[in-house]
Amino acid sequence: MTVKQQATPSRPYTGDRGSATVWGVALMGLLMAVATALAGVGSLRVARHRVNAAADLSALAAAKLVLLDPESACAGAASLAAANGIKLTKCQVSGEIVDVWTELTVTLPIFGTRTLTGRSRAGPAETESDLIT
């Protein structure tokens, strides 16, 4: 049987082993890991929205340009995507309908390097072939 010693002014209490400090450090590490994971997921979501928004905007710009100058529609879409920091990977013009594909590569600490893609289609609600039938 062990006997606890009482603390005296000449000898401090020696029964404390510092376990609260260990638990505090472990909890802080867990909170930092959760915060880092949430920040990574948030960054991926923002990048996904950016690539999709750039695809939408590029498709709308190309659909407008295809009515005026069909040859420069994809070039205009590419320059608009580049101005937003996104790469236009593919552009297809079918009559008055424009399809664009965009791409963005992001590097995050937890998730590594990811390539996000976006796709959008734009054109008039009714084309001339729809009106004929």
C-alpha positions in Angstrom: 0.0 0.0 0.0 1.4 3.4 -0.9 0.9 6.4 1.2 0.4 9.8 -0.5 2.7 12.5 0.7 1.4 15.9 1.6 2.8 18.9 -0.1 4.9 21.2 2.1 6.5 24.5 1.3 9.9 22.9 1.1 8.6 19.9 -1.0 5.9 20.5 -3.7 3.2 18.0 -4.3 4.5 15.2 -6.4 1.3 13.3 -7.2 0.5 15.2 -10.4 1.7 13.3 -13.5 0.8 15.9 -16.2 -1.9 13.8 -17.9 -4.1 16.9 -18.5 -1.3 18.4 -20.6 -1.0 15.2 -22.7 -4.8 15.2 -23.3 -4.8 18.9 -24.1 -2.1 18.5 -26.7 -3.9 15.4 -28.2 -7.1 17.4 -28.4 -5.4 20.3 -30.1 -3.8 17.9 -32.6 -7.2 16.4 -33.4 -8.8 19.8 -33.8 -6.0 20.9 -36.2 -6.4 17.7 -38.3 -10.2 18.3 -38.5 -9.7 22.0 -39.4 -7.1 21.1 -42.1 -9.4 18.5 -43.6 -12.4 20.9 -43.6 -10.2 23.6 -45.3 -9.1 21.1 -47.9 -12.7 20.1 -48.7 -13.7 23.7 -48.8 -10.9 24.5 -51.3 -12.0 21.7 -53.5 -15.6 22.9 -53.5 -14.5 26.4 -54.4 -12.3 25.1 -57.2 -15.2 22.9 -58.5 -17.5 26.0 -58.6 -14.8 28.0 -60.4 -14.3 25.5 -63.1 -18.0 25.1 -63.7 -18.7 28.8 -63.6 -15.9 29.3 -66.2 -17.4 26.7 -68.4 -20.8 28.3 -68.2 -19.5 31.8 -68.9 -17.3 30.6 -71.8 -20.2 28.7 -73.4 -22.4 31.7 -73.1 -19.7 34.0 -74.7 -19.1 31.5 -77.5 -22.9 31.1 -78.1 -23.1 34.9 -78.5 -20.0 35.0 -80.8 -21.2 32.1 -82.9 -24.0 34.2 -84.2 -21.6 37.0 -85.2 -18.5 35.1 -86.3 -18.6 31.3 -85.9 -14.8 30.9 -86.6 -13.8 33.0 -83.6 -16.4 31.7 -81.1 -14.0 29.1 -79.6 -11.1 31.5 -79.5 -13.3 34.0 -77.6 -14.3 31.2 -75.2 -10.7 30.2 -74.6 -9.6 33.8 -73.9 -12.5 34.2 -71.4 -11.6 31.0 -69.6 -8.0 32.0 -69.5 -8.9 35.3 -68.0 -10.6 33.4 -65.2 -7.5 31.2 -64.6 -9.1 28.1 -66.2 -8.0 26.1 -69.2 -10.4 25.5 -72.1 -9.7 21.9 -73.2 -12.4 21.4 -75.9 -14.9 23.5 -77.8 -17.4 22.2 -80.2 -19.8 24.2 -82.4 -22.9 22.5 -83.8 -24.9 25.1 -85.7 -25.9 27.6 -83.0 -25.1 25.3 -80.1 -21.7 25.5 -78.4 -20.3 22.8 -76.0 -17.2 23.7 -74.0 -15.1 21.7 -71.6 -12.8 23.3 -69.0 -10.1 22.1 -66.7 -8.4 23.2 -63.5 -5.5 21.5 -61.7 -5.3 22.1 -57.9 -2.8 20.9 -55.4 -3.9 20.5 -51.8 -1.9 19.2 -48.8 -4.2 16.3 -47.9 -5.8 15.5 -51.2 -2.7 15.9 -53.4 -3.0 17.1 -57.0 -6.5 16.9 -58.5 -7.7 17.8 -62.0 -11.3 19.2 -62.0 -13.3 19.4 -65.2 -16.4 21.3 -66.1 -18.7 21.1 -69.1 -21.4 23.5 -70.4 -23.6 23.9 -73.3 -25.2 27.1 -74.6 -27.3 28.2 -77.5 -30.7 29.5 -78.3 -33.7 27.9 -76.7 -35.2 27.1 -80.2 -33.0 26.7 -83.3 -34.1 27.3 -86.8 -34.5 23.5 -87.4 -36.9 23.4 -84.4 -39.1 26.1 -85.9 -39.4 24.4 -89.3 -41.0 21.3 -87.9 
